Amino acid sequence: MKQFSIIIILLTMILSGCSKNNTEPVESSKNTEINTNVGQNKDQDDTKPDGSGTQKNPIEGEKGDKANTKDQFELSNYFKNQSSPSVENNADEFEWKNQDVSLTAKKTKAKQAGPEAHNISSIKIKKADKSYDLKLSQNPSQIDSVSLSPNQNYLAVSFDSGSVVVLMNLNNGESVNLNSELELSGKKRIQYIHPYSWSPNSETLALAYENPSSNIALYSTDNKQYSFTTTDTKYISTAFLLWKKNGDSLDIVSEQPSDVFKLYRLDIQNQTVKEIAPISRDELSSLKDYGPTIIDK
């Protein structure tokens, strides 16, 4: 009987040990499931908010972050050409004046147009005691905009909706047709130039030209040559060109797709362009003073 009791005790211990071994894998399986869920949550944080599971790249992340957009688009970062010109425009004469620099254009009635149509018959540009006549191959019908360089050594003038833009050196009277220079540089079917913007040091005039999509070029007043940007994005149009105050980058406000404007950034040294953020209609309106003087028709 004693031996029988001992046998029962041994069997009980063996069965107890087997039961314990059978429960351990269950606990291990439970821990593995929790770790897997943590990994899944981490992956979801790296995807787009729409749950598509697509990984963000840095530029897409900037476009979707409103706070970051505000940091990227801040008016105080941009150079504003501090000029306060006066403009007088009537049926007989147009006059633009900024300190000791002035442009005066005489008008005559156009023969083959309506009663309100005029042609510009002569243009005189003055700086202090220097005076120059600006000669064009054809008499334009109107002046669209005027912009004096920050150092007051150059004057850019746009005629007939940007079909002709002329840059004059105010120290010697030399002038260049920027549209023609684009064609000489190999750019064909130039429709117009708009907008254009002076760099803070007056050494570069940034401009957008249409042929037929909108493209960006930089004209050097030093070597009198263009440099061109390359980008995979085809802009429908360009509304503004904004220089940073230090002059190391140029922000481009362009339309792509239709009726949608975005901010792009050109690194001047590396000649690379990247998309920064969408631009709202209100933000577009705030930029009207960051460019040439637009002449009311």
C-alpha positions in Angstrom: 0.0 0.0 0.0 2.8 2.3 0.8 4.4 1.6 -2.5 1.1 2.3 -4.3 0.9 5.7 -2.6 4.4 6.6 -3.7 3.5 5.6 -7.3 0.4 7.9 -7.3 2.5 10.8 -6.0 5.1 10.3 -8.8 2.4 10.2 -11.4 0.9 13.4 -10.1 4.3 15.2 -10.3 4.8 14.0 -13.9 1.4 15.1 -15.0 1.8 18.5 -13.4 5.1 19.0 -15.2 3.6 18.2 -18.6 0.8 20.7 -18.0 3.3 23.4 -17.3 5.3 22.7 -20.4 2.2 22.9 -22.5 1.3 26.4 -21.3 4.7 28.1 -22.0 4.3 28.2 -25.8 0.9 29.8 -25.5 2.5 32.7 -23.5 5.3 33.0 -26.1 2.8 33.2 -28.9 0.8 35.9 -27.2 4.0 38.1 -26.9 4.9 37.6 -30.6 1.4 38.9 -31.6 1.8 42.1 -29.6 5.2 42.8 -31.1 3.8 42.4 -34.6 1.0 44.9 -33.9 3.5 47.5 -32.7 5.5 47.1 -35.9 2.3 47.6 -37.9 1.5 50.9 -36.1 4.9 52.2 -36.7 4.6 51.5 -40.5 1.2 53.4 -40.6 2.9 56.5 -39.1 5.2 56.6 -42.1 2.4 56.5 -44.7 0.1 59.2 -46.1 -3.0 60.2 -44.0 -5.3 58.7 -46.6 -4.2 55.2 -45.6 -3.0 54.4 -49.1 0.2 52.8 -47.6 2.4 54.8 -49.9 5.6 56.1 -48.4 6.1 59.9 -48.3 9.1 61.5 -49.9 10.4 64.8 -48.3 8.8 67.1 -50.9 5.4 65.4 -50.6 5.7 65.8 -46.9 6.3 69.5 -47.2 3.2 69.9 -49.4 0.9 68.2 -47.0 2.1 70.1 -43.9 0.3 73.4 -43.4 2.6 74.6 -40.7 5.7 73.8 -42.8 4.0 75.6 -45.7 3.8 78.8 -43.7 7.5 78.5 -42.8 8.4 78.1 -46.4 6.2 80.9 -47.7 6.9 84.0 -45.6 6.9 87.5 -47.2 9.5 88.8 -44.8 12.0 86.4 -46.4 11.7 88.0 -49.8 13.6 90.9 -51.3 11.4 93.9 -52.2 12.8 96.4 -54.6 12.2 99.6 -52.5 11.1 102.0 -55.2 8.2 104.4 -55.1 7.8 105.6 -58.7 5.2 108.1 -59.9 3.2 107.3 -63.0 1.2 109.6 -65.3 -0.6 108.1 -68.3 -2.9 110.0 -70.7 -3.8 110.0 -74.3 -0.7 112.0 -75.4 2.0 111.0 -73.0 3.2 108.4 -70.6 5.7 109.3 -67.8 7.3 107.1 -65.2 9.7 108.6 -62.6 11.7 107.3 -59.7 14.0 109.8 -58.0 16.4 111.0 -60.7 15.5 108.3 -63.2 12.6 108.9 -65.6 11.0 107.5 -68.8 8.8 109.6 -71.0 6.9 108.2 -74.0 5.1 110.3 -76.6 1.9 108.8 -78.1 0.2 109.2 -81.5 -3.2 107.9 -82.6 -3.0 104.7 -84.5 -4.2 104.9 -88.1 -5.7 101.4 -88.5 -7.4 100.9 -85.1 -10.2 102.3 -83.0 -10.4 105.9 -81.8 -8.8 105.1 -78.4 -5.8 103.2 -79.9 -2.4 104.8 -79.8 1.2 104.0 -80.8 4.3 105.1 -79.0 6.2 107.3 -81.3 9.2 108.2 -79.1 10.8 107.1 -75.8 13.3 109.1 -73.8 15.0 107.8 -70.7 16.9 110.0 -68.3 19.2 109.5 -65.3 20.3 112.7 -63.6 22.0 114.8 -66.4 22.2 111.8 -68.9 19.5 111.4 -71.5 19.0 108.5 -74.0 16.5 107.8 -76.8 15.2 104.2 -76.8 14.9 103.0 -80.4 12.7 100.0 -81.2 12.3 98.2 -84.5 8.6 98.8 -84.4 6.5 101.3 -82.5 4.7 99.6 -79.7 1.2 100.4 -78.7 1.6 100.4 -74.9 4.0 100.1 -72.0 3.0 97.2 -69.6 5.6 97.6 -66.8 8.8 99.3 -65.7 11.4 98.1 -63.2 14.5 100.0 -62.0 17.4 97.9 -60.7 18.2 98.3 -56.9 21.5 100.1 -57.8 19.7 102.3 -60.3 22.0 101.4 -63.1 19.5 99.5 -65.3 16.0 99.9 -66.4 13.8 97.1 -67.7 10.7 98.0 -69.7 8.0 95.7 -71.0 5.9 96.6 -74.1 2.8 95.1 -75.7 2.1 92.3 -73.1 5.7 91.3 -72.9 6.2 90.7 -76.6 9.1 93.0 -76.3 11.1 93.6 -73.1 14.1 96.0 -73.2 16.9 96.4 -70.7 18.9 99.6 -70.8 22.2 100.4 -69.1 21.6 103.9 -67.6 25.3 104.7 -67.4 26.0 104.4 -71.2 22.6 104.1 -72.9 23.2 100.6 -74.3 20.0 98.6 -74.6 19.2 94.9 -75.3 16.0 93.3 -76.5 15.6 90.4 -74.1 13.2 88.5 -76.3 15.6 88.6 -79.2 18.4 87.5 -77.0 16.4 84.4 -76.0 16.0 83.4 -79.6 19.7 84.0 -80.2 20.3 81.6 -77.3 18.4 78.9 -79.1 14.9 79.4 -77.6 12.3 79.5 -80.4 8.8 80.7 -80.7 9.0 83.1 -77.8 5.5 84.5 -77.2 6.2 86.9 -74.4 8.2 87.6 -71.2 6.4 87.9 -67.9 7.1 88.4 -65.1 10.6 89.6 -64.4 12.4 90.4 -61.2 15.7 92.0 -60.1 18.2 90.2 -57.8 19.2 92.1 -54.6 22.6 92.9 -56.0 21.3 94.0 -59.4 23.5 91.6 -61.2 20.7 89.3 -62.4 17.3 89.8 -63.9 15.1 86.7 -63.5 12.4 86.3 -66.0 9.7 83.8 -67.2 9.3 83.3 -71.0 6.5 81.5 -72.8 7.2 79.1 -75.8 4.5 77.9 -75.2 4.9 76.6 -71.7 6.4 78.9 -69.0 10.2 78.6 -68.5 12.6 80.4 -66.2 15.8 82.2 -67.3 18.4 84.3 -65.6 20.0 87.2 -67.5 23.4 88.4 -66.2 24.0 92.2 -66.5 27.7 91.5 -66.1 28.4 89.0 -69.0 25.2 89.8 -70.9 24.2 86.2 -71.2 21.4 83.9 -70.2 21.5 80.9 -68.0 18.5 78.5 -68.1 16.9 76.2 -65.5 15.9 72.7 -66.2 12.9 71.0 -64.6 10.6 68.1 -65.4 7.6 70.2 -64.5 5.9 72.0 -67.4 4.5 75.3 -66.0 1.3 76.6 -67.7 2.1 80.1 -66.6 4.2 82.0 -64.0 2.7 84.7 -61.8 5.7 85.9 -59.6 9.4 85.6 -59.3 10.6 86.2 -55.7 14.2 86.6 -54.7 15.3 85.7 -51.2 17.0 88.6 -49.4 20.4 86.9 -49.5 20.0 86.3 -53.3 21.0 82.6 -53.0 17.6 81.3 -54.2 14.6 82.3 -56.3 11.0 81.3 -55.5 8.8 80.7 -58.5 5.0 80.9 -58.3 3.7 79.0 -61.3 0.5 77.4 -62.5 0.4 73.6 -62.7 -2.2 72.1 -63.2 -4.7 74.6 -64.6 -5.8 77.3 -62.1 -3.6 75.7 -59.4 -0.6 77.8 -58.3 2.4 76.3 -56.5 5.6 77.6 -55.0 8.8 76.2 -56.5 12.4 77.0 -55.3 15.4 77.5 -57.5 18.8 77.0 -55.9 20.9 79.5 -57.8 24.3 77.8 -57.2 23.2 74.3 -58.0 20.6 75.3 -60.6 18.0 72.8 -59.1 14.3 73.3 -58.8 12.0 71.7 -56.2 8.4 72.0 -55.4 7.6 73.6 -52.0 3.9 74.1 -51.4 0.6 75.1 -52.9 -0.2 78.9 -53.0 -3.7 80.2 -52.2 -5.5 83.1 -54.0 -5.0 85.2 -50.9 -1.3 84.6 -50.9 -1.2 85.5 -54.6 -2.8 88.8 -53.8 -0.2 89.6 -51.2 2.6 89.4 -53.8 1.5 92.2 -56.1 4.2 94.6 -54.8 7.0 92.2 -55.3 7.7 92.9 -59.0 7.8 95.7 -61.6 5.5 98.6 -61.7 2.4 97.5 -63.6 0.9 100.2 -65.7 -2.9 100.5 -65.7 -4.3 100.5 -69.2 
